[in-house]
Amino acid sequence: MIYVGIDVAKDKHDCCITNSDGEILFAPFTIPNNRSGFLDLWSKIQSAGGSPGNAKVGLEATGHYSYNILGFLVDKGLPTFVINPLHTNLYRKSLSLRQTKTDKVDSRTIAMMLMSGLDFQSYSSASYHNEELKSLTRYRFEKVRERAKLKTSIARLVNILFPELEKLVPSLHMNTVYQLLCEYPGASFIAEVHLTRLSNLIQDASHGRYGKDKAIEIREAARNSVGSVMQAKSLELTHTIRLIRELDTEINTIEEMIASIMERKNSPITSIPGINLRMGAMILAEIGEISRFRNPDKLLAYAGLSPSTYQSGNFESTHSHMEKRGSKYLRYALFNATKYVCLWNPEFKSYLAKKRAEGKHYNVAISHAAKKLTRLIYAMEKSGKPYTAKN
């Protein structure tokens, strides 16, 4: 068996190739992060007798820097293992008391980790292509968070320019309000507009829901408003609304792509009451291939939902906290999904009520329900069967 360790960096990768006897076939060498470098690595693997049947390649999880070489190796059919940098660091320290860390040392350490027989799960072609869904769900997550910040700015600016408006509409973040404030960004502007013009604007923007009566109400409030007249704030308001609308369009496009991928995956996760397409997609994207996890406890650990353990001598902690060392995106998705599942799913609703009756804080009770949900998702993804309520 041939073992290849790769330490990934932005512009170059350090590699080391050994065999089953621990003999160094190619001392640590450096390849550039481009096609010629990848082909050079592949040539060395082949010359060492490596092939998809008798070679293993390991590299650290270094985000987007490893994505291209990972795709190259997967396309060549080589069993490739993505290793947590924390594991590499601990393994290197276990080999020597010297504090020696270089890229070349790390490449050899990774090769030795593969040779040691540690239980790593190979990175398959399906895992590689799952990165597309992960990229989309994380991109949407960031865009939604960006939009939320802008909406907070809208509330702040309206409170300065026309504070009375918030009490006249169900929400500031509706098309009617945005259209009104784009045209007239402040009470002083609305107070001067002709009633017919204002009525038509509101009626068109609300698709007939509001008309002349609402226009009169808003204009009267504007004429008696204590809102400030600040051109700089009015300009900021119109620009912020424009940015929110642009983000709405981008998020819709992202969600369409997510829906297309989810349709191809045909996962049973959305059959769980309370989990919609977007949240289900985020959970699946962060989990990746369910075969990576031998049991639900491994998945719980990956999500950072397993309790920490501390024992020394006769002392053993009875108040363990969650580790929170796994994927923060998966943990976020599971917690948020659990809240909706506990709302719409009778089984989880009663489970949450039971934990609350035991005196547990709401967040603690939700964490217990999140573990239950994680185990359910694991079982469903393994079997491929949709959710069925327990009688």
N, C-alpha and C positions, 0 to 999 in steps of 0.2 A: 504494500500500500504506500502511496505517495502522499505526503502531507505538505500543504502549502499555507504558510501564514502571511497575511498581508496587513500592514499598518497603513491605513488610509489617511491621506492629507489632501489639501486643496490642489496643489500643482504636481504632486508626485506621490508614488506609493512605494513603500519599502517592503520587499518580499524575501521569504526564506523557504527553501524546499528541502525536506528531509524524507527519509524512508522509515519503515517500521522498526529498523534496528537503531534508530536515532542518528544514523549517519547523515551528515550535512551533504546533500547532493549539490546544492547551490548555496554558497554562503550568502548572507543578507546582501541583496542588491537593490538598486533603485530604478524604477521605471517612471517615465513621465505620464501624466494623466491625460493621455490621448490614444488614438487608435494604434499608432506604431508601438507605444509602450505596452498596450494590451496584447498585441500580437507577439511582442518579444516575450512576455510572460507565458503566453500559450505555447510558444515554441520551446521554451525551457521546460515546461511541464511535460510536453510530448517527448523531448529528448531524454528526460529522466525516467521515461517509461510510464508516464501518467496518462490515463484515459478515463472517460466517465465511469468505467467499472472499477478502477483501482486507485482513485485519487479523491482526496478530500481537501477542500479549500475553506479557510476560515478568515474572517475579517471582522473588525469591530464595527458596532453600530455607530456611525458618525454622521447621521443625518443625510443631507443631500450630497455630501462629498463621495459617499460610497455608492450612490445610485447607479452611475454609469458603468463602473467596473462590475458591479453586482449583476446588472443586466447582461453584460458581455459573458460572464462566467455561466450564468443560467442558460443563455442561448447555446453555449458550448456543451451543455448537458452535464457539467461538473457538479457533484454534490457540494453545495456551498452552505456554510454555516455562519450566521450573523451572531456575534458574541457581544454580550454586554461589557462595556469598558470596565465596569466595576469588577467583573469576574477576572478580566485580564490583569487588572492592577493587583488584586488579592493573590492570584496565582503566581505572578512575578515575585511578589514579596515573600511568598512561601518557599521560593527556590533559593533565595539568598538574603542575608542580612544587610548586604550592601545596598545603598540607595542609588541604584543605577537604573536610569530610565532614558532610553533613546528610542527612536523609531525603529532602528535595526534590531535592538533588543526586544522590542514589542513584537516584531514580526516573527522572531524565533520563538517567543513565548507562546504566541497563538498557535504555531505549528506544533509545539510540544503539548499544548492543551488538547488539540485534536488527537494526537498520538496517545495521550494518557487514557483515552476511552471514556472521558466525561460524557454524560448523556446530553448531547446537543441535538436539536431538531434542525434538519436541513431546510434550506430556503428554496421552495419550489417555484416553478414558473407561475403558479396561481398566486403565490405570495407576492411575487414581483409585480404582477398585474393588479393585485389588490391595492398597491400603492396609489393607483389612480383614484380609487374611491376614497382612500385616506386623505390624499391631497385635496380633493374636492370638499370633503366634509370639514377639514380643518380650515380651508380657505373660506368656506361659508361661515364657520364659527367666528373667524376674525372679522369678516365683513358685517355680520350681525352685531358683534360687539362694537364695531366702529359706528354703525348706525345708531345704536343705543346711546352712545356718547353725544352724537349730534342731536338726538331728540331731547336729551337733557339740556343742551344749549338752546334749543327752541323754547323750552319752558322758561328758561332764565331770561331770554330776550323778550318774550311776550310779557313777562312779569314787569319788565322795565317800560316797554312801549305801549302796552294795552292790557293791564292786569285784569280788567273786568271781563275780557273775552273768555277766559277759562270757565267762568260760571255760566256762559251762554251756550256752550256746545258740549256734547258728550265727551269729546276728546280733542286735544289740540292737534293730535296726529291723525287727521283725516283729510281726505282730498279737498273738501270744501274749505277748511281752514287754511290749508297750504296755498290753495289758489287765491284766496282772499288776501293773505299776507304777502304773496308774491306781487300782486297788483298794488296793494296798499299796505306797506310794512310799518304800521303804527296807527294809533288812534287818531292822530292829527290828520293823516291822509284820508282815513275812512270818514271822518266828520265832514269833509268837504266834498265827497263824491255825490253825484246825482243819484236819487233813490232808484230810478229806473235802471240805471247802469248797475248799481249794487244788487238789485233784485235779480236781474238777468244773470249776473256772474254767479250768485249763490245758487240759483235754480239750475243752471247748467252744470256747475261743479258737483252738486248733490244729486244730479239726475232726477230732479223734480221733488226731492224729499223736503227741501226748504224753499220758501218763496218770499213774497213781499213782506209778510209779517215778521219773519226772521231778519230780513234786511232792515226793517224799521227798528227792531229791537237792538240790533248791533250798532246802527248808526247813532241812535239815541245814547247808547252806552259810550260810544266813542266821543260824542260831543260833551259828555260829562265826565270823561275819563281823567284820572290823575296821572296818566302815563306821560313819560318824558318825551320830548322832541329831540331826538339825537340821530343825525344822519348816519353817523358811523355805525350805530347799532342797527338801524334800518337796513343798511347795506349788508351787514353781517347776517341779518335774518334772512334776506332773500338768497344770499349765497349758501347758507346752511340748508335751506329748503331744497335748493337745486342739488346740493350734494346728496341729500337723503333720497331724492328721486332717482338720481343716478345709481346709488347703492341698491335701491329697490329693483331696478332693472338688472343689475349685475347678479343680485341674489336669486332672482327668478331664473336667470340663465343657468346659474350653478345648480339650482334645484332641479331643473329639467334634465341636466346631465346626470345628476345623482339618481333621479327616477329611472332613467334609461338603463343605468348599470344595475340598479336593484331589480329591475324587471328580468334582466339576464340571470342574476344570481338566484332568483326564485326562492328566497329564504322564507322560512315560516315565522320569523321573528315578529312580523307585523300582524300576525294573527293574535298576538297577545293584546287584550283590550288595554288601551292607554299608550301603546307604542305606535307612533305614526311613522311614515316613510323616512322622514329626515332623521329622527332620533334613532330609528332602527339602523339606518345606513351608517350613522356615526359609530354605533356600537360594533357593528360588523366590521367596519373599516379598521377600528382600533384592535379588535381581536385578531383579525387576519384569519388564517386557516385554523379551524378549531382542532385539527389533528395535532397542532403544536402542543396542546395541553393534554396530558395523560388522564387528568381527572379534574373535577370542578375546583378543587383546592388550588391547583396550579393556576387556573384562570383567576381565582380570587386574589392570589398573590400578585399576579401580573397587574391586576387592577388596583392593587394597594389596599384591598379591603380586608385582608387577613389580619388578625390581631398580632401585635408584637408579643414576644415572649421574653421574660427576664426571670432567671432563677440562679441563685448562688447559695451554696451551702444548704441551710435549712429554710432559706427564704425563697418564696416564689410569689411573684406579683399576681394579685387577683384583680387588678384594675388596669388591664392592658388597653392600649390605644391602637387604632388602626395604623398600619405601617406607613401608608401613603407614599410608597416608594415606586409604585408602578406608573402606568400611563395616566397622566392627569386628565387627558381628554376622555379616556375610557371611564375613569372614575366620575368625571363631570356628567357624561352621558348617562351612565347607570343611575346616578343619584337623581337626575332630573326625570329620567324615564320612570323611576320608581314612584315618584310623587304622583305622576299621572296614572300609573298602573294601580296605585292604592286608591285612587279616586274612582276609577272606572271598572276595576276588576273586583268582584265581591270576595274572592278568596284572599287577595292581598289586603283588601279593605278590612276584613275581619282580623287578619294577622297583625296589621298595624294597630288596630284597636286593642288587641290582646297585649301587645308590647307596651302600649300606653297605660293600660290598666295595671301592668306590673310596676308602674312608677317611673318608667324610662322617659327621658326628655324626648321631644318630638324628633330631633335630629338623630338621636341614638336609635330610636325606633325605626326611622327611615333607613339607617345603615343596616339594621337587621333585615329589613325587607329587601334592601338592595342585594344582600348576600343571597337571599332566597330567590330573587329574580335572576341573578347571575347563574345559579345552579339550574334554574329552569331553562334559561337560554342555552346553556351548555348541552343539556339533555335534548332539547329540540333541534339544535344544529347537528348534533351527532346522529339523531334518528331521521331528521328531515321531515318529521311529522308536525302538523300545525297544532296550536294550543287547543286543548279541550278542558273545559271547566270541570272541576271535581264536584261530584254530587255530595 
